[in-house]
Amino acid sequence: DYPLLVDLRDGKDYETAHAPGFLNVPNARDGEPFATWISPYRRDKPVVLMCYGGNRSARAFEHLAVAGFTRVVDFTPGYETYARQRGGDYTPEKGSCDCPK
């Protein structure tokens, strides 16, 4: 069963750069768009969550756990570290990241 790879960053950030195979599902602060999008999937579907630095993915992880998803991974420390480890120069759109600096 292949995992569902989910990038929760804003669309502009995803368009600028993203990890291969990750789908962009921007997550509002209350998680509603993501919750609506993921609801049709089986609760035992493997899911990997990523955002810029970990805040949005942590909230989505909590939401999925409450919703009964049993195979969720929060890819921390996030896309920022992923990009830097691969030699990329990535800076999120101003105001688009709610992660601590």
N, CA, C and O atoms as CSV, one atom per row, in Angstrom:
chain,resi,resn,atom,element,x,y,z
A,1,ASP,N,N,0.856,-1.183,0.000
A,1,ASP,CA,C,0.000,0.000,0.000
A,1,ASP,C,C,0.897,1.240,0.000
A,1,ASP,O,O,1.594,1.504,0.979
A,2,TYR,N,N,0.877,1.984,-1.078
A,2,TYR,CA,C,1.703,3.176,-1.172
A,2,TYR,C,C,1.166,4.270,-0.272
A,2,TYR,O,O,-0.048,4.434,-0.148
A,3,PRO,N,N,2.066,5.029,0.363
A,3,PRO,CA,C,1.597,6.106,1.236
A,3,PRO,C,C,1.076,7.287,0.428
A,3,PRO,O,O,1.483,7.520,-0.711
A,4,LEU,N,N,0.186,8.005,1.038
A,4,LEU,CA,C,-0.326,9.256,0.508
A,4,LEU,C,C,0.606,10.349,1.022
A,4,LEU,O,O,0.684,10.574,2.230
A,5,LEU,N,N,1.309,11.029,0.125
A,5,LEU,CA,C,2.285,12.060,0.492
A,5,LEU,C,C,1.623,13.421,0.360
A,5,LEU,O,O,1.205,13.806,-0.732
A,6,VAL,N,N,1.524,14.152,1.468
A,6,VAL,CA,C,0.751,15.395,1.493
A,6,VAL,C,C,1.624,16.567,1.936
A,6,VAL,O,O,2.195,16.555,3.027
A,7,ASP,N,N,1.718,17.573,1.076
A,7,ASP,CA,C,2.436,18.818,1.367
A,7,ASP,C,C,1.380,19.854,1.748
A,7,ASP,O,O,0.524,20.202,0.935
A,8,LEU,N,N,1.442,20.342,2.981
A,8,LEU,CA,C,0.421,21.255,3.512
A,8,LEU,C,C,0.768,22.730,3.347
A,8,LEU,O,O,0.040,23.594,3.836
A,9,ARG,N,N,1.870,23.027,2.665
A,9,ARG,CA,C,2.255,24.428,2.473
A,9,ARG,C,C,1.303,25.124,1.508
A,9,ARG,O,O,0.558,24.473,0.775
A,10,ASP,N,N,1.335,26.440,1.516
A,10,ASP,CA,C,0.516,27.215,0.589
A,10,ASP,C,C,0.879,26.878,-0.854
A,10,ASP,O,O,1.998,26.454,-1.145
A,11,GLY,N,N,-0.082,27.074,-1.747
A,11,GLY,CA,C,0.100,26.749,-3.155
A,11,GLY,C,C,1.297,27.422,-3.798
A,11,GLY,O,O,2.004,26.797,-4.587
A,12,LYS,N,N,1.536,28.687,-3.474
A,12,LYS,CA,C,2.675,29.399,-4.077
A,12,LYS,C,C,3.998,28.772,-3.653
A,12,LYS,O,O,4.925,28.653,-4.454
A,13,ASP,N,N,4.076,28.375,-2.387
A,13,ASP,CA,C,5.302,27.730,-1.916
A,13,ASP,C,C,5.499,26.381,-2.594
A,13,ASP,O,O,6.613,26.037,-2.987
A,14,TYR,N,N,4.429,25.624,-2.731
A,14,TYR,CA,C,4.498,24.323,-3.400
A,14,TYR,C,C,4.929,24.495,-4.855
A,14,TYR,O,O,5.757,23.732,-5.352
A,15,GLU,N,N,4.371,25.490,-5.535
A,15,GLU,CA,C,4.738,25.728,-6.939
A,15,GLU,C,C,6.205,26.120,-7.074
A,15,GLU,O,O,6.849,25.776,-8.065
A,16,THR,N,N,6.732,26.832,-6.095
A,16,THR,CA,C,8.137,27.244,-6.125
A,16,THR,C,C,9.052,26.035,-6.062
A,16,THR,O,O,10.026,25.946,-6.809
A,17,ALA,N,N,8.738,25.106,-5.173
A,17,ALA,CA,C,9.545,23.892,-5.013
A,17,ALA,C,C,8.796,22.913,-4.126
A,17,ALA,O,O,8.107,23.308,-3.185
A,18,HIS,N,N,8.939,21.632,-4.437
A,18,HIS,CA,C,8.309,20.606,-3.607
A,18,HIS,C,C,9.043,19.279,-3.755
A,18,HIS,O,O,9.776,19.056,-4.719
A,19,ALA,N,N,8.831,18.417,-2.789
A,19,ALA,CA,C,9.435,17.081,-2.822
A,19,ALA,C,C,8.686,16.224,-3.835
A,19,ALA,O,O,7.463,16.321,-3.931
A,20,PRO,N,N,9.389,15.393,-4.587
A,20,PRO,CA,C,8.739,14.545,-5.588
A,20,PRO,C,C,7.675,13.636,-4.958
A,20,PRO,O,O,7.883,13.053,-3.894
A,21,GLY,N,N,6.552,13.537,-5.634
A,21,GLY,CA,C,5.487,12.639,-5.205
A,21,GLY,C,C,4.503,13.227,-4.215
A,21,GLY,O,O,3.456,12.629,-3.965
A,22,PHE,N,N,4.809,14.384,-3.645
A,22,PHE,CA,C,3.906,14.993,-2.671
A,22,PHE,C,C,2.810,15.788,-3.371
A,22,PHE,O,O,3.074,16.533,-4.315
A,23,LEU,N,N,1.592,15.622,-2.904
A,23,LEU,CA,C,0.440,16.369,-3.391
A,23,LEU,C,C,0.261,17.608,-2.532
A,23,LEU,O,O,0.489,17.566,-1.323
A,24,ASN,N,N,-0.141,18.694,-3.138
A,24,ASN,CA,C,-0.352,19.929,-2.379
A,24,ASN,C,C,-1.800,20.025,-1.926
A,24,ASN,O,O,-2.721,20.073,-2.741
A,25,VAL,N,N,-1.982,20.050,-0.618
A,25,VAL,CA,C,-3.291,20.248,-0.010
A,25,VAL,C,C,-3.106,21.308,1.071
A,25,VAL,O,O,-2.865,20.976,2.232
A,26,PRO,N,N,-3.217,22.591,0.693
A,26,PRO,CA,C,-3.008,23.646,1.686
A,26,PRO,C,C,-3.939,23.451,2.872
A,26,PRO,O,O,-5.118,23.133,2.718
A,27,ASN,N,N,-3.384,23.648,4.049
A,27,ASN,CA,C,-4.131,23.411,5.274
A,27,ASN,C,C,-4.436,24.738,5.963
A,27,ASN,O,O,-3.520,25.450,6.375
A,28,ALA,N,N,-5.693,25.063,6.088
A,28,ALA,CA,C,-6.088,26.263,6.819
A,28,ALA,C,C,-5.756,26.078,8.296
A,28,ALA,O,O,-5.540,24.955,8.751
A,29,ARG,N,N,-5.716,27.153,9.026
A,29,ARG,CA,C,-5.363,27.080,10.446
A,29,ARG,C,C,-6.267,26.132,11.219
A,29,ARG,O,O,-5.804,25.481,12.156
A,30,ASP,N,N,-7.516,26.035,10.863
A,30,ASP,CA,C,-8.415,25.134,11.586
A,30,ASP,C,C,-8.440,23.739,10.972
A,30,ASP,O,O,-9.114,22.854,11.499
A,31,GLY,N,N,-7.718,23.519,9.865
A,31,GLY,CA,C,-7.609,22.199,9.260
A,31,GLY,C,C,-8.781,21.776,8.399
A,31,GLY,O,O,-8.769,20.661,7.878
A,32,GLU,N,N,-9.784,22.605,8.225
A,32,GLU,CA,C,-10.992,22.179,7.524
A,32,GLU,C,C,-10.772,21.757,6.078
A,32,GLU,O,O,-11.261,20.691,5.706
A,33,PRO,N,N,-10.069,22.516,5.231
A,33,PRO,CA,C,-9.890,22.049,3.845
A,33,PRO,C,C,-9.193,20.693,3.770
A,33,PRO,O,O,-9.578,19.843,2.967
A,34,PHE,N,N,-8.187,20.489,4.589
A,34,PHE,CA,C,-7.490,19.214,4.602
A,34,PHE,C,C,-8.409,18.105,5.098
A,34,PHE,O,O,-8.425,17.010,4.536
A,35,ALA,N,N,-9.162,18.382,6.134
A,35,ALA,CA,C,-10.086,17.379,6.688
A,35,ALA,C,C,-11.107,16.944,5.648
A,35,ALA,O,O,-11.423,15.759,5.548
A,36,THR,N,N,-11.617,17.872,4.888
A,36,THR,CA,C,-12.589,17.558,3.846
A,36,THR,C,C,-11.933,16.731,2.747
A,36,THR,O,O,-12.517,15.760,2.266
A,37,TRP,N,N,-10.730,17.109,2.353
A,37,TRP,CA,C,-10.026,16.429,1.273
A,37,TRP,C,C,-9.693,14.986,1.630
A,37,TRP,O,O,-9.827,14.096,0.790
A,38,ILE,N,N,-9.264,14.744,2.860
A,38,ILE,CA,C,-8.770,13.412,3.226
A,38,ILE,C,C,-9.882,12.465,3.675
A,38,ILE,O,O,-9.650,11.260,3.776
A,39,SER,N,N,-11.054,12.967,3.940
A,39,SER,CA,C,-12.126,12.140,4.516
A,39,SER,C,C,-12.486,10.888,3.704
A,39,SER,O,O,-12.861,9.891,4.321
A,40,PRO,N,N,-12.398,10.865,2.361
A,40,PRO,CA,C,-12.757,9.637,1.637
A,40,PRO,C,C,-11.748,8.483,1.773
A,40,PRO,O,O,-12.074,7.343,1.443
A,41,TYR,N,N,-10.540,8.765,2.250
A,41,TYR,CA,C,-9.517,7.725,2.316
A,41,TYR,C,C,-9.751,6.756,3.474
A,41,TYR,O,O,-10.327,7.115,4.501
A,42,ARG,N,N,-9.285,5.513,3.281
A,42,ARG,CA,C,-9.357,4.504,4.346
A,42,ARG,C,C,-8.565,4.988,5.557
A,42,ARG,O,O,-7.548,5.666,5.410
A,43,ARG,N,N,-9.021,4.648,6.719
A,43,ARG,CA,C,-8.350,5.076,7.953
A,43,ARG,C,C,-7.025,4.346,8.181
A,43,ARG,O,O,-6.220,4.778,9.006
A,44,ASP,N,N,-6.789,3.239,7.456
A,44,ASP,CA,C,-5.513,2.540,7.587
A,44,ASP,C,C,-4.557,2.857,6.430
A,44,ASP,O,O,-3.517,2.213,6.296
A,45,LYS,N,N,-4.904,3.846,5.594
A,45,LYS,CA,C,-4.044,4.279,4.497
A,45,LYS,C,C,-2.813,4.977,5.085
A,45,LYS,O,O,-2.961,5.879,5.910
A,46,PRO,N,N,-1.598,4.578,4.678
A,46,PRO,CA,C,-0.411,5.295,5.157
A,46,PRO,C,C,-0.417,6.738,4.634
A,46,PRO,O,O,-0.661,6.973,3.450
A,47,VAL,N,N,-0.153,7.679,5.506
A,47,VAL,CA,C,-0.147,9.095,5.154
A,47,VAL,C,C,1.126,9.726,5.704
A,47,VAL,O,O,1.465,9.537,6.872
A,48,VAL,N,N,1.834,10.484,4.851
A,48,VAL,CA,C,3.006,11.243,5.279
A,48,VAL,C,C,2.683,12.716,5.094
A,48,VAL,O,O,2.315,13.142,4.000
A,49,LEU,N,N,2.821,13.491,6.160
A,49,LEU,CA,C,2.502,14.922,6.141
A,49,LEU,C,C,3.772,15.750,6.176
A,49,LEU,O,O,4.723,15.418,6.885
A,50,MET,N,N,3.785,16.844,5.399
A,50,MET,CA,C,4.923,17.752,5.396
A,50,MET,C,C,4.412,19.187,5.265
A,50,MET,O,O,3.467,19.462,4.527
A,51,CYS,N,N,5.058,20.088,5.996
A,51,CYS,CA,C,4.833,21.522,5.782
A,51,CYS,C,C,6.219,22.174,5.805
A,51,CYS,O,O,7.220,21.484,5.614
A,52,TYR,N,N,6.294,23.462,6.029
A,52,TYR,CA,C,7.596,24.129,5.997
A,52,TYR,C,C,8.475,23.729,7.174
A,52,TYR,O,O,9.635,23.359,6.989
A,53,GLY,N,N,7.927,23.802,8.384
A,53,GLY,CA,C,8.747,23.540,9.560
A,53,GLY,C,C,8.116,22.662,10.621
A,53,GLY,O,O,8.764,22.350,11.620
A,54,GLY,N,N,6.875,22.257,10.433
A,54,GLY,CA,C,6.280,21.306,11.361
A,54,GLY,C,C,5.003,21.685,12.066
A,54,GLY,O,O,4.331,20.806,12.604
A,55,ASN,N,N,4.631,22.961,12.091
A,55,ASN,CA,C,3.417,23.349,12.817
A,55,ASN,C,C,2.140,22.856,12.148
A,55,ASN,O,O,1.305,22.219,12.790
A,56,ARG,N,N,1.989,23.146,10.873
A,56,ARG,CA,C,0.764,22.724,10.165
A,56,ARG,C,C,0.653,21.207,10.111
A,56,ARG,O,O,-0.432,20.654,10.287
A,57,SER,N,N,1.780,20.533,9.867
A,57,SER,CA,C,1.723,19.071,9.799
A,57,SER,C,C,1.411,18.465,11.169
A,57,SER,O,O,0.746,17.433,11.246
A,58,ALA,N,N,1.879,19.088,12.241
A,58,ALA,CA,C,1.559,18.594,13.586
A,58,ALA,C,C,0.061,18.713,13.861
A,58,ALA,O,O,-0.544,17.801,14.424
A,59,ARG,N,N,-0.533,19.833,13.467
A,59,ARG,CA,C,-1.989,20.001,13.653
A,59,ARG,C,C,-2.759,18.996,12.806
A,59,ARG,O,O,-3.744,18.421,13.267
A,60,ALA,N,N,-2.316,18.782,11.573
A,60,ALA,CA,C,-2.991,17.810,10.707
A,60,ALA,C,C,-2.835,16.400,11.268
A,60,ALA,O,O,-3.771,15.603,11.211
A,61,PHE,N,N,-1.660,16.088,11.808
A,61,PHE,CA,C,-1.419,14.789,12.421
A,61,PHE,C,C,-2.424,14.546,13.553
A,61,PHE,O,O,-3.031,13.478,13.634
A,62,GLU,N,N,-2.590,15.535,14.412
A,62,GLU,CA,C,-3.538,15.416,15.523
A,62,GLU,C,C,-4.958,15.203,15.000
A,62,GLU,O,O,-5.704,14.375,15.524
A,63,HIS,N,N,-5.321,15.953,13.971
A,63,HIS,CA,C,-6.664,15.821,13.391
A,63,HIS,C,C,-6.881,14.401,12.856
A,63,HIS,O,O,-7.930,13.798,13.086
A,64,LEU,N,N,-5.897,13.882,12.153
A,64,LEU,CA,C,-6.028,12.541,11.586
A,64,LEU,C,C,-6.108,11.476,12.677
A,64,LEU,O,O,-6.863,10.513,12.547
A,65,ALA,N,N,-5.342,11.643,13.743
A,65,ALA,CA,C,-5.401,10.686,14.848
A,65,ALA,C,C,-6.801,10.673,15.468
A,65,ALA,O,O,-7.350,9.607,15.748
A,66,VAL,N,N,-7.370,11.846,15.679
A,66,VAL,CA,C,-8.723,11.944,16.238
A,66,VAL,C,C,-9.743,11.335,15.275
A,66,VAL,O,O,-10.725,10.731,15.706
A,67,ALA,N,N,-9.506,11.495,13.971
A,67,ALA,CA,C,-10.428,10.967,12.955
A,67,ALA,C,C,-10.264,9.461,12.745
A,67,ALA,O,O,-11.014,8.859,11.976
A,68,GLY,N,N,-9.288,8.845,13.423
A,68,GLY,CA,C,-9.134,7.398,13.335
A,68,GLY,C,C,-8.081,6.892,12.369
A,68,GLY,O,O,-7.967,5.684,12.165
A,69,PHE,N,N,-7.301,7.794,11.763
A,69,PHE,CA,C,-6.224,7.348,10.887
A,69,PHE,C,C,-5.129,6.721,11.751
A,69,PHE,O,O,-4.722,7.297,12.760
A,70,THR,N,N,-4.660,5.549,11.355
A,70,THR,CA,C,-3.747,4.782,12.208
A,70,THR,C,C,-2.315,4.713,11.702
A,70,THR,O,O,-1.437,4.241,12.424
A,71,ARG,N,N,-2.051,5.172,10.471
A,71,ARG,CA,C,-0.708,5.057,9.896
A,71,ARG,C,C,-0.247,6.400,9.344
A,71,ARG,O,O,-0.076,6.567,8.137
A,72,VAL,N,N,-0.048,7.356,10.252
A,72,VAL,CA,C,0.304,8.722,9.862
A,72,VAL,C,C,1.712,9.048,10.355
A,72,VAL,O,O,2.073,8.751,11.493
A,73,VAL,N,N,2.489,9.660,9.479
A,73,VAL,CA,C,3.833,10.124,9.821
A,73,VAL,C,C,3.888,11.621,9.579
A,73,VAL,O,O,3.499,12.104,8.516
A,74,ASP,N,N,4.375,12.354,10.575
A,74,ASP,CA,C,4.595,13.792,10.441
A,74,ASP,C,C,6.067,13.970,10.086
A,74,ASP,O,O,6.940,13.786,10.934
A,75,PHE,N,N,6.342,14.333,8.823
A,75,PHE,CA,C,7.724,14.492,8.349
A,75,PHE,C,C,8.293,15.792,8.904
A,75,PHE,O,O,8.178,16.852,8.288
A,76,THR,N,N,8.899,15.691,10.064
A,76,THR,CA,C,9.545,16.851,10.656
A,76,THR,C,C,11.040,16.626,10.550
A,76,THR,O,O,11.494,15.488,10.671
A,77,PRO,N,N,11.796,17.642,10.334
A,77,PRO,CA,C,11.545,19.047,10.526
A,77,PRO,C,C,10.952,19.784,9.328
A,77,PRO,O,O,10.936,21.015,9.344
A,78,GLY,N,N,10.481,19.127,8.330
A,78,GLY,CA,C,9.742,19.785,7.260
A,78,GLY,C,C,10.524,20.064,5.997
A,78,GLY,O,O,11.674,19.655,5.836
A,79,TYR,N,N,9.843,20.789,5.090
A,79,TYR,CA,C,10.413,21.032,3.769
A,79,TYR,C,C,11.681,21.884,3.832
A,79,TYR,O,O,12.590,21.694,3.023
A,80,GLU,N,N,11.752,22.808,4.771
A,80,GLU,CA,C,12.936,23.656,4.872
A,80,GLU,C,C,14.202,22.797,4.981
A,80,GLU,O,O,15.165,23.016,4.246
A,81,THR,N,N,14.201,21.844,5.877
A,81,THR,CA,C,15.364,20.976,6.061
A,81,THR,C,C,15.560,20.051,4.863
A,81,THR,O,O,16.689,19.825,4.428
A,82,TYR,N,N,14.468,19.520,4.334
A,82,TYR,CA,C,14.548,18.667,3.145
A,82,TYR,C,C,15.275,19.402,2.012
A,82,TYR,O,O,16.181,18.846,1.391
A,83,ALA,N,N,14.882,20.638,1.749
A,83,ALA,CA,C,15.481,21.414,0.655
A,83,ALA,C,C,16.946,21.711,0.928
A,83,ALA,O,O,17.783,21.587,0.033
A,84,ARG,N,N,17.259,22.098,2.141
A,84,ARG,CA,C,18.657,22.430,2.471
A,84,ARG,C,C,19.564,21.215,2.366
A,84,ARG,O,O,20.705,21.329,1.919
A,85,GLN,N,N,19.066,20.049,2.774
A,85,GLN,CA,C,19.878,18.835,2.681
A,85,GLN,C,C,20.168,18.467,1.233
A,85,GLN,O,O,21.130,17.750,0.957
A,86,ARG,N,N,19.365,18.938,0.328
A,86,ARG,CA,C,19.567,18.658,-1.091
A,86,ARG,C,C,20.204,19.833,-1.830
A,86,ARG,O,O,20.238,19.859,-3.060
A,87,GLY,N,N,20.702,20.791,-1.077
A,87,GLY,CA,C,21.416,21.908,-1.662
A,87,GLY,C,C,20.534,22.994,-2.221
A,87,GLY,O,O,21.013,23.862,-2.950
A,88,GLY,N,N,19.252,22.969,-1.899
A,88,GLY,CA,C,18.330,23.977,-2.404
A,88,GLY,C,C,18.349,25.247,-1.577
A,88,GLY,O,O,18.726,25.235,-0.405
A,89,ASP,N,N,17.945,26.331,-2.192
A,89,ASP,CA,C,17.827,27.611,-1.509
A,89,ASP,C,C,16.350,27.967,-1.493
A,89,ASP,O,O,15.834,28.546,-2.448
A,90,TYR,N,N,15.679,27.624,-0.421
A,90,TYR,CA,C,14.231,27.785,-0.355
A,90,TYR,C,C,13.843,28.737,0.755
A,90,TYR,O,O,14.273,28.579,1.897
A,91,THR,N,N,13.029,29.728,0.420
A,91,THR,CA,C,12.456,30.643,1.393
A,91,THR,C,C,10.965,30.711,1.110
A,91,THR,O,O,10.570,30.947,-0.032
A,92,PRO,N,N,10.117,30.509,2.136
A,92,PRO,CA,C,8.674,30.537,1.893
A,92,PRO,C,C,8.197,31.937,1.532
A,92,PRO,O,O,8.860,32.932,1.824
A,93,GLU,N,N,7.032,31.994,0.892
A,93,GLU,CA,C,6.412,33.278,0.608
A,93,GLU,C,C,6.221,34.034,1.925
A,93,GLU,O,O,5.888,33.426,2.941
A,94,LYS,N,N,6.425,35.325,1.916
A,94,LYS,CA,C,6.296,36.124,3.135
A,94,LYS,C,C,4.886,35.965,3.711
A,94,LYS,O,O,3.888,36.160,3.017
A,95,GLY,N,N,4.832,35.614,4.971
A,95,GLY,CA,C,3.548,35.485,5.649
A,95,GLY,C,C,2.854,34.151,5.451
A,95,GLY,O,O,1.782,33.927,6.012
A,96,SER,N,N,3.445,33.258,4.664
A,96,SER,CA,C,2.747,32.010,4.392
A,96,SER,C,C,3.071,30.906,5.393
A,96,SER,O,O,2.391,29.880,5.430
A,97,CYS,N,N,4.089,31.109,6.191
A,97,CYS,CA,C,4.492,30.068,7.139
A,97,CYS,C,C,4.174,30.510,8.552
A,97,CYS,O,O,4.503,31.626,8.954
A,98,ASP,N,N,3.533,29.629,9.305
A,98,ASP,CA,C,3.228,29.933,10.698
A,98,ASP,C,C,4.176,29.209,11.643
A,98,ASP,O,O,3.856,28.982,12.810
A,99,CYS,N,N,5.343,28.850,11.126
A,99,CYS,CA,C,6.303,28.104,11.927
A,99,CYS,C,C,7.207,29.056,12.693
A,99,CYS,O,O,7.432,30.189,12.267
A,100,PRO,N,N,7.723,28.595,13.822
A,100,PRO,CA,C,8.650,29.438,14.580
A,100,PRO,C,C,9.934,29.651,13.806
A,100,PRO,O,O,10.386,28.757,13.090
A,101,LYS,N,N,10.513,30.803,13.940
A,101,LYS,CA,C,11.774,31.114,13.236
A,101,LYS,C,C,12.957,30.826,14.119
A,101,LYS,O,O,14.099,31.023,13.704
